[in-house]
């Protein structure tokens, strides 16, 4: 999926925005040759004492959280994750790895989402009502994740209700991504994998590729188009055409960054001015239904509870909301929590633990000494030996073993 997303990013930046200083298609191919695929929960030893381990993150197909371990210190970096299973992916999962630092996204730092079932019911009702009265529904989505989830939702509903209004999705990126979903069906949830025996859930019967010429077609229709924030591309073109008609509807299923058209219409702006001084009156119905694939506040707290980190660092969120979550984490888990700004360095104090192998001979010698004394549970047990550092490993040995290890002779000097 990575080369598809990179190529799409390159096309938008070079061909549409005119950015000349950018990577090429060949660079993407060369880059992908260097990629080494890893399995979930597989510990990969990179070199010396550096190792990485991937955990399932939900979110989108192939999303993973990573634990990076150097010696005895470790960091878990979540990237984007979702603690709630949806119609095509399972929930993120991690074991009690107890990292020194957990770096977690905080997109929805103060949001606790309502019941997913209620949200789905509301979504289907709104779409059905709009097409029933002859309106057009625009659903801006990103190529991965929500597009596939909502397609499955509408496909199932259209089949059950025997609806005839056409459903389209933007050709290109989403179509290619959906083909990858078909290929990597094992990454999806159990229900999708079970139905795969009869048919692939991503082989849609009611959903067809969209062509720009369909924009002015009369009658009802539902269109999934990228990008998800209406900041450019096909979704914005369709929005400009359909926005002035009261009968139409815009459903925003995900987060919109401040300054984007998506954010403006969700904030209630009814008149939009574009670069060419084009003014659009927004008369269509605007609905926000969070089908976002990011963890909400409850999910973030759940992940902290799962992996039991010693420190937490918040990224990828809005500062004011992150402050609230930071205090909540401190109160509930009694942990140090950091939220550095972009470009700001953050110093996290951790305990330095050094693993030492103790030789069996030394343990036997010390056990003899310990057992010769009266039992005293309050007395500290100390082991006396020689510390040998060799090839980045540290061992505690008795004197004779240490001499043999480093190749020297032992001498006793008597006065």
Secondary structure, 3 states (H helix, E strand, C coil): CHHHHHHHHHHHHHHHCCCCCCCCHHHHHHHHHCCCCCCCCCEEEEECCEEEEEEECCCCCCCEEEEEEECCEEEEECCCCCCCCCCCCCCCCCCCCCCCEEEEECCECCCCCCCHHHHHHHHHHHHHHHHHCCCEEEEECCCCCHHHHHHHHHHHHHHHHCCCCEEEEECCHHHHHHHHHHHCHHHCCHHHHHHCCCCCCCCCCCEEEECHHHCCCCCCEEEEECCCCCCCHHHHHHHHHHCCCCCCEEEECCCCCCCCHHHHHHCCCCEEECCCCCEEECCCEEEECCCCCCCEHHHHHHHHHHHCCCEEEEECCCHHHHHHHHHHHHHHHCCEEECCCCCCCCCCCCCCCCCCEECHHHHHHHHHHHHCCCCCCCCCCCCCCEEEEECCEEEEECHHHHHHHHCCCCCCCCC
